[in-house]
Amino acid sequence: MPELFTFVGTIFGVSHHIDPQTYKTVIYLTHMFLSAGIALVIVRMAMSNLQMVPRGAQNVMEAYISGVLKMGTDVMGAEAARRYLPLVATIGLFVGIANLIGVVPGFEAPTAFLEFALTLAISVFIYYNFEGIRHQGVVKYFKHFLGPVWWLYWLMFPIEIVSHFSRLVSLSFRLFGNVKGDDMFLMVILMLAPWVLPMIPYALLTFMAFLQAFIFMMLTYVYLGSAITVEDNH
């Protein structure tokens, strides 16, 4: 986006001194680290004064953690959901904040950059396959790629491989495409009617920011659950 819509570009005037690709990298890295910093501050606030009866940031964080745990329990059971809770909750918090930053005028969501979404998708892809191999063993894990019918092994194995790699596209492009589209939509609204129409789009885009974080967390739980619960007769 033009520097008019990013404080970083306006303050430092980077778009007038460096090439567009470097400018894009500066905007991306700045907002990514800002998102991570906000997430760390929120967690620090929630843990700074723990009480039996939670209040303030602790109350919000406990409600969030409980919701993520309930989501995972519905997908893979309580024990497994608790095991992967730190990973999924961290991803959800990071992605949610990164999405919300793009709703604020003058900032750009780092999730609107494919590099961010693809990096998260690759991390989840590698981790759930690693967990599947660790729990099932190499032979048993990859055996389920063959399907239940022996004479279709030659067909099912490449289909399963393609299916798993397509999850990279599903995770990354869904997040990137939706957030990028939301940012462009907001930019157009702010250009056409900056003081009249934005309130409704702000509410809609805020909802979409939370929704995309929820979907990413849910898919992470689903992929982890499918990897560690492979059955012999799959």
Secondary structure, DSSP 8 states (H G I E B T S, - for coil): --GGGBHHHHHH-GGGTS-HHHHHHHHHHHHHHHHHHHHHHHHHHHHTT--SS--HHHHHHHHHHHHHHHHHHHHH-HHHHHHTHHHHHHHHHHHHHHHHHTTSTB---GGGSHHHHHHHHHHHHHHHHHHHHHHH-HHHHHHGGG-S-GGGHHHHHHHHHHHHHHHHHHHHHHHHHHHHHHHHHHHHHHHH-TTTSTHHHHHHHHHHHHHHHHHHHHHHHHHHHHHH---TT-
